[in-house]
Amino acid sequence: MTTLSTVASSTGVQTRQSVCRCMMELITTYNPNATAIATLPGFCGVSLGFTIDPNTDCEYVS
């Protein structure tokens, strides 16, 4: 079972971009709670290494 921490610390660009796209989908789906969704990684004790906000372009996540 892959954990959020494992995925967040991945050095694979495609994996990190997949996490980004997942988070962006949550923001799109739950727009009123975009700020809350952006704080989830910190709440879970992980650092994604990129910022999640409505303007994030996951293609630039490396």
mmCIF file as Biopython writes it, N, C-alpha, C and O atoms, coordinates in Angstrom:
data_model
#
loop_
_atom_site.group_PDB
_atom_site.id
_atom_site.type_symbol
_atom_site.label_atom_id
_atom_site.label_alt_id
_atom_site.label_comp_id
_atom_site.label_asym_id
_atom_site.label_entity_id
_atom_site.label_seq_id
_atom_site.pdbx_PDB_ins_code
_atom_site.Cartn_x
_atom_site.Cartn_y
_atom_site.Cartn_z
_atom_site.occupancy
_atom_site.B_iso_or_equiv
_atom_site.auth_seq_id
_atom_site.auth_asym_id
_atom_site.pdbx_PDB_model_num
ATOM 1   N N  . MET A ? 1  ? 0.843   -1.180 0.000   1.0 0.0 1  A 1 
ATOM 2   C CA . MET A ? 1  ? 0.000   0.000  0.000   1.0 0.0 1  A 1 
ATOM 3   C C  . MET A ? 1  ? 0.887   1.242  0.000   1.0 0.0 1  A 1 
ATOM 4   O O  . MET A ? 1  ? 1.772   1.380  0.845   1.0 0.0 1  A 1 
ATOM 5   N N  . THR A ? 2  ? 0.651   2.125  -0.930  1.0 0.0 2  A 1 
ATOM 6   C CA . THR A ? 2  ? 1.411   3.363  -1.024  1.0 0.0 2  A 1 
ATOM 7   C C  . THR A ? 2  ? 0.777   4.406  -0.116  1.0 0.0 2  A 1 
ATOM 8   O O  . THR A ? 2  ? -0.441  4.585  -0.119  1.0 0.0 2  A 1 
ATOM 9   N N  . THR A ? 3  ? 1.609   5.090  0.658   1.0 0.0 3  A 1 
ATOM 10  C CA . THR A ? 3  ? 1.104   6.129  1.543   1.0 0.0 3  A 1 
ATOM 11  C C  . THR A ? 3  ? 1.354   7.497  0.927   1.0 0.0 3  A 1 
ATOM 12  O O  . THR A ? 3  ? 2.180   7.636  0.025   1.0 0.0 3  A 1 
ATOM 13  N N  . LEU A ? 4  ? 0.647   8.498  1.410   1.0 0.0 4  A 1 
ATOM 14  C CA . LEU A ? 4  ? 0.846   9.862  0.927   1.0 0.0 4  A 1 
ATOM 15  C C  . LEU A ? 4  ? 2.281   10.301 1.157   1.0 0.0 4  A 1 
ATOM 16  O O  . LEU A ? 4  ? 2.868   10.977 0.313   1.0 0.0 4  A 1 
ATOM 17  N N  . SER A ? 5  ? 2.841   9.926  2.281   1.0 0.0 5  A 1 
ATOM 18  C CA . SER A ? 5  ? 4.222   10.287 2.587   1.0 0.0 5  A 1 
ATOM 19  C C  . SER A ? 5  ? 5.188   9.696  1.569   1.0 0.0 5  A 1 
ATOM 20  O O  . SER A ? 5  ? 6.119   10.372 1.131   1.0 0.0 5  A 1 
ATOM 21  N N  . THR A ? 6  ? 4.974   8.434  1.187   1.0 0.0 6  A 1 
ATOM 22  C CA . THR A ? 6  ? 5.829   7.777  0.197   1.0 0.0 6  A 1 
ATOM 23  C C  . THR A ? 6  ? 5.720   8.473  -1.149  1.0 0.0 6  A 1 
ATOM 24  O O  . THR A ? 6  ? 6.731   8.728  -1.804  1.0 0.0 6  A 1 
ATOM 25  N N  . VAL A ? 7  ? 4.516   8.775  -1.555  1.0 0.0 7  A 1 
ATOM 26  C CA . VAL A ? 7  ? 4.307   9.435  -2.843  1.0 0.0 7  A 1 
ATOM 27  C C  . VAL A ? 7  ? 4.891   10.841 -2.823  1.0 0.0 7  A 1 
ATOM 28  O O  . VAL A ? 7  ? 5.521   11.264 -3.793  1.0 0.0 7  A 1 
ATOM 29  N N  . ALA A ? 8  ? 4.688   11.564 -1.735  1.0 0.0 8  A 1 
ATOM 30  C CA . ALA A ? 8  ? 5.184   12.935 -1.638  1.0 0.0 8  A 1 
ATOM 31  C C  . ALA A ? 8  ? 6.701   12.998 -1.708  1.0 0.0 8  A 1 
ATOM 32  O O  . ALA A ? 8  ? 7.261   13.960 -2.234  1.0 0.0 8  A 1 
ATOM 33  N N  . SER A ? 9  ? 7.366   11.982 -1.182  1.0 0.0 9  A 1 
ATOM 34  C CA . SER A ? 9  ? 8.829   11.989 -1.185  1.0 0.0 9  A 1 
ATOM 35  C C  . SER A ? 9  ? 9.408   11.340 -2.435  1.0 0.0 9  A 1 
ATOM 36  O O  . SER A ? 9  ? 10.627  11.230 -2.566  1.0 0.0 9  A 1 
ATOM 37  N N  . SER A ? 10 ? 8.557   10.915 -3.344  1.0 0.0 10 A 1 
ATOM 38  C CA . SER A ? 10 ? 9.001   10.282 -4.579  1.0 0.0 10 A 1 
ATOM 39  C C  . SER A ? 10 ? 9.842   11.242 -5.408  1.0 0.0 10 A 1 
ATOM 40  O O  . SER A ? 10 ? 9.566   12.440 -5.469  1.0 0.0 10 A 1 
ATOM 41  N N  . THR A ? 11 ? 10.866  10.697 -6.042  1.0 0.0 11 A 1 
ATOM 42  C CA . THR A ? 11 ? 11.688  11.513 -6.924  1.0 0.0 11 A 1 
ATOM 43  C C  . THR A ? 11 ? 11.191  11.429 -8.360  1.0 0.0 11 A 1 
ATOM 44  O O  . THR A ? 11 ? 11.722  12.106 -9.240  1.0 0.0 11 A 1 
ATOM 45  N N  . GLY A ? 12 ? 10.184  10.608 -8.603  1.0 0.0 12 A 1 
ATOM 46  C CA . GLY A ? 12 ? 9.629   10.467 -9.949  1.0 0.0 12 A 1 
ATOM 47  C C  . GLY A ? 12 ? 8.735   11.642 -10.304 1.0 0.0 12 A 1 
ATOM 48  O O  . GLY A ? 12 ? 7.747   11.910 -9.621  1.0 0.0 12 A 1 
ATOM 49  N N  . VAL A ? 13 ? 9.083   12.338 -11.372 1.0 0.0 13 A 1 
ATOM 50  C CA . VAL A ? 13 ? 8.319   13.507 -11.793 1.0 0.0 13 A 1 
ATOM 51  C C  . VAL A ? 13 ? 6.870   13.131 -12.095 1.0 0.0 13 A 1 
ATOM 52  O O  . VAL A ? 13 ? 5.955   13.855 -11.702 1.0 0.0 13 A 1 
ATOM 53  N N  . GLN A ? 14 ? 6.650   12.025 -12.777 1.0 0.0 14 A 1 
ATOM 54  C CA . GLN A ? 14 ? 5.279   11.623 -13.118 1.0 0.0 14 A 1 
ATOM 55  C C  . GLN A ? 14 ? 4.450   11.354 -11.871 1.0 0.0 14 A 1 
ATOM 56  O O  . GLN A ? 14 ? 3.265   11.685 -11.831 1.0 0.0 14 A 1 
ATOM 57  N N  . THR A ? 15 ? 5.058   10.762 -10.860 1.0 0.0 15 A 1 
ATOM 58  C CA . THR A ? 15 ? 4.341   10.486 -9.613  1.0 0.0 15 A 1 
ATOM 59  C C  . THR A ? 15 ? 3.960   11.787 -8.932  1.0 0.0 15 A 1 
ATOM 60  O O  . THR A ? 15 ? 2.826   11.948 -8.482  1.0 0.0 15 A 1 
ATOM 61  N N  . ARG A ? 16 ? 4.907   12.720 -8.856  1.0 0.0 16 A 1 
ATOM 62  C CA . ARG A ? 16 ? 4.635   14.005 -8.208  1.0 0.0 16 A 1 
ATOM 63  C C  . ARG A ? 16 ? 3.584   14.796 -8.991  1.0 0.0 16 A 1 
ATOM 64  O O  . ARG A ? 16 ? 2.742   15.467 -8.394  1.0 0.0 16 A 1 
ATOM 65  N N  . GLN A ? 17 ? 3.629   14.719 -10.321 1.0 0.0 17 A 1 
ATOM 66  C CA . GLN A ? 17 ? 2.622   15.402 -11.128 1.0 0.0 17 A 1 
ATOM 67  C C  . GLN A ? 17 ? 1.250   14.754 -10.937 1.0 0.0 17 A 1 
ATOM 68  O O  . GLN A ? 17 ? 0.234   15.449 -10.966 1.0 0.0 17 A 1 
ATOM 69  N N  . SER A ? 18 ? 1.208   13.448 -10.743 1.0 0.0 18 A 1 
ATOM 70  C CA . SER A ? 18 ? -0.058  12.755 -10.480 1.0 0.0 18 A 1 
ATOM 71  C C  . SER A ? 18 ? -0.669  13.220 -9.170  1.0 0.0 18 A 1 
ATOM 72  O O  . SER A ? 18 ? -1.880  13.422 -9.084  1.0 0.0 18 A 1 
ATOM 73  N N  . VAL A ? 19 ? 0.163   13.393 -8.150  1.0 0.0 19 A 1 
ATOM 74  C CA . VAL A ? 19 ? -0.320  13.908 -6.867  1.0 0.0 19 A 1 
ATOM 75  C C  . VAL A ? 19 ? -0.868  15.317 -7.069  1.0 0.0 19 A 1 
ATOM 76  O O  . VAL A ? 19 ? -1.935  15.657 -6.557  1.0 0.0 19 A 1 
ATOM 77  N N  . CYS A ? 20 ? -0.138  16.124 -7.811  1.0 0.0 20 A 1 
ATOM 78  C CA . CYS A ? 20 ? -0.573  17.491 -8.093  1.0 0.0 20 A 1 
ATOM 79  C C  . CYS A ? 20 ? -1.931  17.484 -8.788  1.0 0.0 20 A 1 
ATOM 80  O O  . CYS A ? 20 ? -2.838  18.215 -8.390  1.0 0.0 20 A 1 
ATOM 81  N N  . ARG A ? 21 ? -2.073  16.668 -9.814  1.0 0.0 21 A 1 
ATOM 82  C CA . ARG A ? 21 ? -3.344  16.618 -10.548 1.0 0.0 21 A 1 
ATOM 83  C C  . ARG A ? 21 ? -4.487  16.153 -9.647  1.0 0.0 21 A 1 
ATOM 84  O O  . ARG A ? 21 ? -5.606  16.655 -9.755  1.0 0.0 21 A 1 
ATOM 85  N N  . CYS A ? 22 ? -4.215  15.215 -8.774  1.0 0.0 22 A 1 
ATOM 86  C CA . CYS A ? 22 ? -5.236  14.742 -7.833  1.0 0.0 22 A 1 
ATOM 87  C C  . CYS A ? 22 ? -5.681  15.881 -6.920  1.0 0.0 22 A 1 
ATOM 88  O O  . CYS A ? 22 ? -6.876  16.088 -6.711  1.0 0.0 22 A 1 
ATOM 89  N N  . MET A ? 23 ? -4.711  16.616 -6.378  1.0 0.0 23 A 1 
ATOM 90  C CA . MET A ? 23 ? -5.037  17.736 -5.493  1.0 0.0 23 A 1 
ATOM 91  C C  . MET A ? 23 ? -5.800  18.821 -6.256  1.0 0.0 23 A 1 
ATOM 92  O O  . MET A ? 23 ? -6.736  19.416 -5.724  1.0 0.0 23 A 1 
ATOM 93  N N  . MET A ? 24 ? -5.400  19.074 -7.494  1.0 0.0 24 A 1 
ATOM 94  C CA . MET A ? 24 ? -6.082  20.092 -8.291  1.0 0.0 24 A 1 
ATOM 95  C C  . MET A ? 24 ? -7.513  19.668 -8.615  1.0 0.0 24 A 1 
ATOM 96  O O  . MET A ? 24 ? -8.414  20.505 -8.678  1.0 0.0 24 A 1 
ATOM 97  N N  . GLU A ? 25 ? -7.718  18.384 -8.817  1.0 0.0 25 A 1 
ATOM 98  C CA . GLU A ? 25 ? -9.071  17.885 -9.059  1.0 0.0 25 A 1 
ATOM 99  C C  . GLU A ? 25 ? -9.949  18.108 -7.828  1.0 0.0 25 A 1 
ATOM 100 O O  . GLU A ? 25 ? -11.122 18.458 -7.951  1.0 0.0 25 A 1 
ATOM 101 N N  . LEU A ? 26 ? -9.379  17.906 -6.653  1.0 0.0 26 A 1 
ATOM 102 C CA . LEU A ? 26 ? -10.129 18.172 -5.417  1.0 0.0 26 A 1 
ATOM 103 C C  . LEU A ? 26 ? -10.506 19.643 -5.324  1.0 0.0 26 A 1 
ATOM 104 O O  . LEU A ? 26 ? -11.629 19.981 -4.947  1.0 0.0 26 A 1 
ATOM 105 N N  . ILE A ? 27 ? -9.556  20.524 -5.672  1.0 0.0 27 A 1 
ATOM 106 C CA . ILE A ? 27 ? -9.840  21.958 -5.631  1.0 0.0 27 A 1 
ATOM 107 C C  . ILE A ? 27 ? -10.944 22.303 -6.626  1.0 0.0 27 A 1 
ATOM 108 O O  . ILE A ? 27 ? -11.836 23.093 -6.314  1.0 0.0 27 A 1 
ATOM 109 N N  . THR A ? 28 ? -10.888 21.716 -7.820  1.0 0.0 28 A 1 
ATOM 110 C CA . THR A ? 28 ? -11.909 21.982 -8.833  1.0 0.0 28 A 1 
ATOM 111 C C  . THR A ? 28 ? -13.276 21.488 -8.370  1.0 0.0 28 A 1 
ATOM 112 O O  . THR A ? 28 ? -14.287 22.162 -8.567  1.0 0.0 28 A 1 
ATOM 113 N N  . THR A ? 29 ? -13.300 20.314 -7.759  1.0 0.0 29 A 1 
ATOM 114 C CA . THR A ? 29 ? -14.556 19.726 -7.307  1.0 0.0 29 A 1 
ATOM 115 C C  . THR A ? 29 ? -15.134 20.462 -6.105  1.0 0.0 29 A 1 
ATOM 116 O O  . THR A ? 29 ? -16.343 20.677 -6.025  1.0 0.0 29 A 1 
ATOM 117 N N  . TYR A ? 30 ? -14.267 20.847 -5.173  1.0 0.0 30 A 1 
ATOM 118 C CA . TYR A ? 30 ? -14.711 21.469 -3.923  1.0 0.0 30 A 1 
ATOM 119 C C  . TYR A ? 30 ? -14.221 22.903 -3.843  1.0 0.0 30 A 1 
ATOM 120 O O  . TYR A ? 30 ? -13.627 23.295 -2.839  1.0 0.0 30 A 1 
ATOM 121 N N  . ASN A ? 31 ? -14.457 23.689 -4.877  1.0 0.0 31 A 1 
ATOM 122 C CA . ASN A ? 31 ? -13.948 25.046 -4.993  1.0 0.0 31 A 1 
ATOM 123 C C  . ASN A ? 31 ? -14.109 25.893 -3.730  1.0 0.0 31 A 1 
ATOM 124 O O  . ASN A ? 31 ? -13.164 26.597 -3.375  1.0 0.0 31 A 1 
ATOM 125 N N  . PRO A ? 32 ? -15.243 25.867 -3.032  1.0 0.0 32 A 1 
ATOM 126 C CA . PRO A ? 32 ? -15.356 26.699 -1.834  1.0 0.0 32 A 1 
ATOM 127 C C  . PRO A ? 32 ? -14.321 26.346 -0.765  1.0 0.0 32 A 1 
ATOM 128 O O  . PRO A ? 32 ? -14.020 27.165 0.103   1.0 0.0 32 A 1 
ATOM 129 N N  . ASN A ? 33 ? -13.778 25.131 -0.828  1.0 0.0 33 A 1 
ATOM 130 C CA . ASN A ? 33 ? -12.816 24.697 0.178   1.0 0.0 33 A 1 
ATOM 131 C C  . ASN A ? 33 ? -11.401 24.561 -0.383  1.0 0.0 33 A 1 
ATOM 132 O O  . ASN A ? 33 ? -10.618 23.753 0.117   1.0 0.0 33 A 1 
ATOM 133 N N  . ALA A ? 34 ? -11.059 25.343 -1.420  1.0 0.0 34 A 1 
ATOM 134 C CA . ALA A ? 34 ? -9.743  25.245 -2.045  1.0 0.0 34 A 1 
ATOM 135 C C  . ALA A ? 34 ? -8.626  25.480 -1.030  1.0 0.0 34 A 1 
ATOM 136 O O  . ALA A ? 34 ? -7.604  24.796 -1.071  1.0 0.0 34 A 1 
ATOM 137 N N  . THR A ? 35 ? -8.808  26.430 -0.129  1.0 0.0 35 A 1 
ATOM 138 C CA . THR A ? 35 ? -7.787  26.710 0.874   1.0 0.0 35 A 1 
ATOM 139 C C  . THR A ? 35 ? -7.625  25.533 1.817   1.0 0.0 35 A 1 
ATOM 140 O O  . THR A ? 35 ? -6.503  25.172 2.174   1.0 0.0 35 A 1 
ATOM 141 N N  . ALA A ? 36 ? -8.729  24.934 2.221   1.0 0.0 36 A 1 
ATOM 142 C CA . ALA A ? 36 ? -8.655  23.776 3.111   1.0 0.0 36 A 1 
ATOM 143 C C  . ALA A ? 36 ? -7.943  22.615 2.434   1.0 0.0 36 A 1 
ATOM 144 O O  . ALA A ? 36 ? -7.136  21.931 3.063   1.0 0.0 36 A 1 
ATOM 145 N N  . ILE A ? 37 ? -8.234  22.385 1.160   1.0 0.0 37 A 1 
ATOM 146 C CA . ILE A ? 37 ? -7.585  21.300 0.430   1.0 0.0 37 A 1 
ATOM 147 C C  . ILE A ? 37 ? -6.090  21.555 0.314   1.0 0.0 37 A 1 
ATOM 148 O O  . ILE A ? 37 ? -5.294  20.623 0.427   1.0 0.0 37 A 1 
ATOM 149 N N  . ALA A ? 38 ? -5.700  22.797 0.091   1.0 0.0 38 A 1 
ATOM 150 C CA . ALA A ? 38 ? -4.281  23.139 -0.026  1.0 0.0 38 A 1 
ATOM 151 C C  . ALA A ? 38 ? -3.523  22.892 1.273   1.0 0.0 38 A 1 
ATOM 152 O O  . ALA A ? 38 ? -2.310  22.684 1.243   1.0 0.0 38 A 1 
ATOM 153 N N  . THR A ? 39 ? -4.211  22.911 2.411   1.0 0.0 39 A 1 
ATOM 154 C CA . THR A ? 39 ? -3.544  22.689 3.694   1.0 0.0 39 A 1 
ATOM 155 C C  . THR A ? 39 ? -3.487  21.217 4.093   1.0 0.0 39 A 1 
ATOM 156 O O  . THR A ? 39 ? -2.834  20.871 5.078   1.0 0.0 39 A 1 
ATOM 157 N N  . LEU A ? 40 ? -4.161  20.344 3.340   1.0 0.0 40 A 1 
ATOM 158 C CA . LEU A ? 40 ? -4.194  18.919 3.697   1.0 0.0 40 A 1 
ATOM 159 C C  . LEU A ? 40 ? -2.816  18.275 3.832   1.0 0.0 40 A 1 
ATOM 160 O O  . LEU A ? 40 ? -2.588  17.568 4.813   1.0 0.0 40 A 1 
ATOM 161 N N  . PRO A ? 41 ? -1.883  18.483 2.896   1.0 0.0 41 A 1 
ATOM 162 C CA . PRO A ? 41 ? -0.575  17.836 3.061   1.0 0.0 41 A 1 
ATOM 163 C C  . PRO A ? 41 ? 0.083   18.191 4.398   1.0 0.0 41 A 1 
ATOM 164 O O  . PRO A ? 41 ? 0.606   17.311 5.083   1.0 0.0 41 A 1 
ATOM 165 N N  . GLY A ? 42 ? 0.060   19.466 4.767   1.0 0.0 42 A 1 
ATOM 166 C CA . GLY A ? 42 ? 0.642   19.879 6.044   1.0 0.0 42 A 1 
ATOM 167 C C  . GLY A ? 42 ? -0.096  19.275 7.221   1.0 0.0 42 A 1 
ATOM 168 O O  . GLY A ? 42 ? 0.518   18.872 8.209   1.0 0.0 42 A 1 
ATOM 169 N N  . PHE A ? 43 ? -1.410  19.213 7.115   1.0 0.0 43 A 1 
ATOM 170 C CA . PHE A ? 43 ? -2.228  18.612 8.162   1.0 0.0 43 A 1 
ATOM 171 C C  . PHE A ? 43 ? -1.875  17.137 8.334   1.0 0.0 43 A 1 
ATOM 172 O O  . PHE A ? 43 ? -1.912  16.600 9.441   1.0 0.0 43 A 1 
ATOM 173 N N  . CYS A ? 44 ? -1.533  16.492 7.216   1.0 0.0 44 A 1 
ATOM 174 C CA . CYS A ? 44 ? -1.160  15.072 7.246   1.0 0.0 44 A 1 
ATOM 175 C C  . CYS A ? 44 ? 0.318   14.862 7.580   1.0 0.0 44 A 1 
ATOM 176 O O  . CYS A ? 44 ? 0.783   13.726 7.674   1.0 0.0 44 A 1 
ATOM 177 N N  . GLY A ? 45 ? 1.050   15.957 7.757   1.0 0.0 45 A 1 
ATOM 178 C CA . GLY A ? 45 ? 2.456   15.845 8.140   1.0 0.0 45 A 1 
ATOM 179 C C  . GLY A ? 45 ? 3.399   15.540 6.992   1.0 0.0 45 A 1 
ATOM 180 O O  . GLY A ? 45 ? 4.481   14.996 7.213   1.0 0.0 45 A 1 
ATOM 181 N N  . VAL A ? 46 ? 3.010   15.883 5.759   1.0 0.0 46 A 1 
ATOM 182 C CA . VAL A ? 46 ? 3.891   15.661 4.612   1.0 0.0 46 A 1 
ATOM 183 C C  . VAL A ? 46 ? 4.101   16.970 3.861   1.0 0.0 46 A 1 
ATOM 184 O O  . VAL A ? 46 ? 3.256   17.864 3.888   1.0 0.0 46 A 1 
ATOM 185 N N  . SER A ? 47 ? 5.232   17.061 3.198   1.0 0.0 47 A 1 
ATOM 186 C CA . SER A ? 47 ? 5.531   18.201 2.349   1.0 0.0 47 A 1 
ATOM 187 C C  . SER A ? 47 ? 5.556   17.724 0.908   1.0 0.0 47 A 1 
ATOM 188 O O  . SER A ? 47 ? 6.292   16.795 0.574   1.0 0.0 47 A 1 
ATOM 189 N N  . LEU A ? 48 ? 4.766   18.346 0.059   1.0 0.0 48 A 1 
ATOM 190 C CA . LEU A ? 48 ? 4.719   17.945 -1.337  1.0 0.0 48 A 1 
ATOM 191 C C  . LEU A ? 48 ? 5.852   18.554 -2.150  1.0 0.0 48 A 1 
ATOM 192 O O  . LEU A ? 48 ? 6.210   18.030 -3.204  1.0 0.0 48 A 1 
ATOM 193 N N  . GLY A ? 49 ? 6.415   19.653 -1.671  1.0 0.0 49 A 1 
ATOM 194 C CA . GLY A ? 49 ? 7.489   20.307 -2.408  1.0 0.0 49 A 1 
ATOM 195 C C  . GLY A ? 49 ? 6.974   21.249 -3.483  1.0 0.0 49 A 1 
ATOM 196 O O  . GLY A ? 49 ? 7.759   21.778 -4.269  1.0 0.0 49 A 1 
ATOM 197 N N  . PHE A ? 50 ? 5.676   21.463 -3.529  1.0 0.0 50 A 1 
ATOM 198 C CA . PHE A ? 50 ? 5.078   22.428 -4.447  1.0 0.0 50 A 1 
ATOM 199 C C  . PHE A ? 50 ? 3.810   22.962 -3.805  1.0 0.0 50 A 1 
ATOM 200 O O  . PHE A ? 50 ? 3.230   22.333 -2.921  1.0 0.0 50 A 1 
ATOM 201 N N  . THR A ? 51 ? 3.393   24.127 -4.263  1.0 0.0 51 A 1 
ATOM 202 C CA . THR A ? 51 ? 2.223   24.789 -3.705  1.0 0.0 51 A 1 
ATOM 203 C C  . THR A ? 51 ? 0.965   24.345 -4.434  1.0 0.0 51 A 1 
ATOM 204 O O  . THR A ? 51 ? 0.948   24.225 -5.659  1.0 0.0 51 A 1 
ATOM 205 N N  . ILE A ? 52 ? -0.068  24.109 -3.676  1.0 0.0 52 A 1 
ATOM 206 C CA . ILE A ? 52 ? -1.363  23.781 -4.261  1.0 0.0 52 A 1 
ATOM 207 C C  . ILE A ? 52 ? -2.276  24.987 -4.083  1.0 0.0 52 A 1 
ATOM 208 O O  . ILE A ? 52 ? -2.611  25.367 -2.961  1.0 0.0 52 A 1 
ATOM 209 N N  . ASP A ? 53 ? -2.671  25.578 -5.194  1.0 0.0 53 A 1 
ATOM 210 C CA . ASP A ? 53 ? -3.678  26.631 -5.203  1.0 0.0 53 A 1 
ATOM 211 C C  . ASP A ? 53 ? -4.374  26.577 -6.562  1.0 0.0 53 A 1 
ATOM 212 O O  . ASP A ? 53 ? -3.915  25.858 -7.449  1.0 0.0 53 A 1 
ATOM 213 N N  . PRO A ? 54 ? -5.460  27.310 -6.747  1.0 0.0 54 A 1 
ATOM 214 C CA . PRO A ? 54 ? -6.197  27.203 -8.009  1.0 0.0 54 A 1 
ATOM 215 C C  . PRO A ? 54 ? -5.378  27.528 -9.261  1.0 0.0 54 A 1 
ATOM 216 O O  . PRO A ? 54 ? -5.791  27.182 -10.368 1.0 0.0 54 A 1 
ATOM 217 N N  . ASN A ? 55 ? -4.230  28.184 -9.108  1.0 0.0 55 A 1 
ATOM 218 C CA . ASN A ? 55 ? -3.405  28.564 -10.258 1.0 0.0 55 A 1 
ATOM 219 C C  . ASN A ? 55 ? -2.229  27.629 -10.503 1.0 0.0 55 A 1 
ATOM 220 O O  . ASN A ? 55 ? -1.436  27.879 -11.411 1.0 0.0 55 A 1 
ATOM 221 N N  . THR A ? 56 ? -2.092  26.575 -9.732  1.0 0.0 56 A 1 
ATOM 222 C CA . THR A ? 56 ? -0.971  25.653 -9.895  1.0 0.0 56 A 1 
ATOM 223 C C  . THR A ? 56 ? -1.059  24.938 -11.240 1.0 0.0 56 A 1 
ATOM 224 O O  . THR A ? 56 ? -2.116  24.432 -11.617 1.0 0.0 56 A 1 
ATOM 225 N N  . ASP A ? 57 ? 0.069   24.902 -11.963 1.0 0.0 57 A 1 
ATOM 226 C CA . ASP A ? 57 ? 0.161   24.167 -13.228 1.0 0.0 57 A 1 
ATOM 227 C C  . ASP A ? 57 ? 1.012   22.929 -12.964 1.0 0.0 57 A 1 
ATOM 228 O O  . ASP A ? 57 ? 2.231   23.022 -12.818 1.0 0.0 57 A 1 
ATOM 229 N N  . CYS A ? 58 ? 0.367   21.782 -12.905 1.0 0.0 58 A 1 
ATOM 230 C CA . CYS A ? 58 ? 1.046   20.537 -12.532 1.0 0.0 58 A 1 
ATOM 231 C C  . CYS A ? 58 ? 2.121   20.120 -13.527 1.0 0.0 58 A 1 
ATOM 232 O O  . CYS A ? 58 ? 2.990   19.317 -13.189 1.0 0.0 58 A 1 
ATOM 233 N N  . GLU A ? 59 ? 2.081   20.643 -14.736 1.0 0.0 59 A 1 
ATOM 234 C CA . GLU A ? 59 ? 3.109   20.310 -15.729 1.0 0.0 59 A 1 
ATOM 235 C C  . GLU A ? 59 ? 4.479   20.839 -15.316 1.0 0.0 59 A 1 
ATOM 236 O O  . GLU A ? 59 ? 5.499   20.345 -15.795 1.0 0.0 59 A 1 
ATOM 237 N N  . TYR A ? 60 ? 4.516   21.839 -14.429 1.0 0.0 60 A 1 
ATOM 238 C CA . TYR A ? 60 ? 5.783   22.415 -13.990 1.0 0.0 60 A 1 
ATOM 239 C C  . TYR A ? 60 ? 6.295   21.811 -12.690 1.0 0.0 60 A 1 
ATOM 240 O O  . TYR A ? 60 ? 7.353   22.206 -12.199 1.0 0.0 60 A 1 
ATOM 241 N N  . VAL A ? 61 ? 5.560   20.861 -12.129 1.0 0.0 61 A 1 
ATOM 242 C CA . VAL A ? 61 ? 6.011   20.167 -10.917 1.0 0.0 61 A 1 
ATOM 243 C C  . VAL A ? 61 ? 7.112   19.200 -11.322 1.0 0.0 61 A 1 
ATOM 244 O O  . VAL A ? 61 ? 6.948   18.395 -12.238 1.0 0.0 61 A 1 
ATOM 245 N N  . SER A ? 62 ? 8.234   19.293 -10.626 1.0 0.0 62 A 1 
ATOM 246 C CA . SER A ? 62 ? 9.351   18.402 -10.971 1.0 0.0 62 A 1 
ATOM 247 C C  . SER A ? 62 ? 9.838   17.648 -9.754  1.0 0.0 62 A 1 
ATOM 248 O O  . SER A ? 62 ? 10.772  16.852 -9.853  1.0 0.0 62 A 1 
#
